[in-house]
């Protein structure tokens, strides 16, 4: 079957519907958006029911990507026989050029020609700009303006496109198109009003939230359609707006990152589209993936005031639900090859991660072997699920290593923030002075998840670029406890409980009594053994997880001499019933109120004891002790901890280094959650990015740049450094711009030397990032004069003059 036949066949039965919605510009009021479809005929009622399709981010064929998914989505959409197809932008990749537009729209050519295709323009349709010239090829091809309103079903639906890609708000300042958009929406007489935008107001995807598009929310808008992030999602905002993201139309998928508030459904695994079935009474939105499977749906209806609300939605179980404040069973896992020990952390061979056991300097170790697939030597590691699972956690990874040559390595882990199963940590650089010597380093990872997502079910891997023959003798992963919400909890039977309570349990009976005119708690005899127990629970909303160094202050009395001990969950020993120092009650202390303070090092609060208690007091020989009050304090006071954290952050800002950043992070971790901790964390984030940039530049400086793998990594790392510098405030950049420029010159020299070697067989092409860097370097050194000639003298035999001309044009366009 020919392409034309394949596209036209599902349309034949809908010829009448096509004609009824074909764009027919109608004179609109000067203060409204242009209406591009026929006006409503007041002599006829709205259509009883209609089906609309919504697609987004589909136009990958425009840059000769694999087009299979785009055509498959188009086939599925055509099978619905929709009255119209709406898009949410990025109809064409990458820059909306004329030939790209033609290629990208091939699957929908019959729909466009028939006038039932209604696009909005995304950033790629605009060539990642906002000039009228850049989007003109799309305007010409689709024969629609960049902003418009289209009506369907004789007053059943209005689809409003305010060109939100190029219209942002700033504070209370609305974009220029706002008044026309508002007038269009508020004056609409359609039963249902849909607003289409490209960048979503909220999203759990890579691009995330776009609050500068919140201006599209108007009370009369029933559903907001969006794309930009390449996944499917349904969000209900706190103020009741429904946002449907449909960015999975064919041009690749991107992962879920931090889950947006109000997210009801998310899918980043399947290509698909949205089907809207509209009647006067309801609007049903269905998310379908390839094969026609309905993965999720929701139904909107109108309340008495005419406001849309979600009346129904399908059940959806999040396959990877976010875990709040996860608590590990162990706070440290490790292996030590030299000592022949493993405690919750193991390693295993994999096809792209071979190693051999060896002895180096009389120390047993794992020596990474050459990755047969190229690029980097790797070691895959596994954390026992019974020790630590899920996440995210903040951890510190301490590694003992030795390298025979200068180089670098990093860890790759499952990141909650990026969604990548192979997120790169800050790299560790190995200088010439560190070669052939055992070293120890600590890498901080802020958001790791232990979900076995890597090859072979691994949780993380060590990656050493340029096939670095690294030797590893030991590794340890320590979980950094989250900051507690408070540092003090207490109970007083003469007053109120503040986060600390006693828990009735069969082996811990007690009752309230009055002693010396005050209320207290009398511990009763344990019916099961000779130790009386008082079980105690700390509200998880106050303190949870750990470990924390803490102190327990107990006010007590006893009618007889004896002793008791407080038992708590210890991270140091792993015991849920670790004993603190025993408290002795002498004859002289009988029937008098006493107070004792007990140290609880490395205490965990995770409800592991009987009755989900966090700790208990055990009276020896059925001691009938009485408790008047008790408090738990985390060791560092808030004022002292805050001052220490501020000083540590200031020191890190004055001298950005990994050691100073770690010290500041440790100090901040001792603060309760709140504005102070958040503000210091934001300041420290700037320091960390500076340190990251310095580490990347150090890695470039130590790289030999003698093979393509080393050059690829150096170019990528320099790109990361450039992005970091651009994000930094101007007064915090210091010498980074000069260091980045020097690194760029060194890489350019490495590329020049690499390309100048005699080829083995036919010369290979030059990767575009290499070419872009060479152009930038030549421009910075010599300016634009003879730019083409100077570059061609380096790349002759590896790139054509046409390729260089196009790359220079792209480069100069950004200047």
Secondary structure, DSSP 8 states (H G I E B T S, - for coil): --HHHHHHHTTGGGHHHHHHHS---B---TTS--B-S----TTS---SEEEEEEE-S--GGGGT---HHHHHHHHHHHHTT-SEEEE-S--SSSS--HHHHHHHTGGGHHHHHHT-EE----TTTTTTS--HHHHHHHHHHHT--SSEEEEETTTTEEEEE--GGG---BTTB--TTHHHHHHHHHT---SEEEEEEEE-SS-SSSS---GGGGGG--TT--EEEEESSSSEEEEE-TTS-EEEEE--SSS------S--TTEEEEE-S--EEEEEEEESS-EEEEEEETTTEEEEEEEEEE-TTS-EEEEEE-----TT---SS---S-SEEEEETTTTEEEBEEEE-BTTB-EEEEEETTEEEEEE---TTSSEEEEEEEE-TTTS-EEEEEEEEEEEEE-SSSEEEEEEEEETTT--TTEE---EEE-GGGTTS-EEEEEEEEEEEES--SGGG-SEEEEEETT---EEEEEEEEEE----S-SEEEEETTS--BBEEEE-BTTB-EEEEEETTEEEEEE---SSSS-EEEEEEE-TTT--EEEEEEEEEEEEE-SS-EEEEEEEEETTT--TTEE---EEE-GGGTTS-EEEEEEEEEEEES--BGGGBSEEEEEGGG---EEEEEEEEESS-HHHHHHHHHHHHHHHHHS--HHHHHHHHHHHHTS-SSHHHHHHHHHHHHHHHHHHHHHHHHHHHH----SHHHHHHHHHHHHHHHHHHHHS-GGG-TTHHHHHHHHHHHHHHHHHHHHTS--SSS-----HHHHHHHHHHHHHHH-STTHHHHHHHHHTTTS-HHHHHHHHHHHHHT-
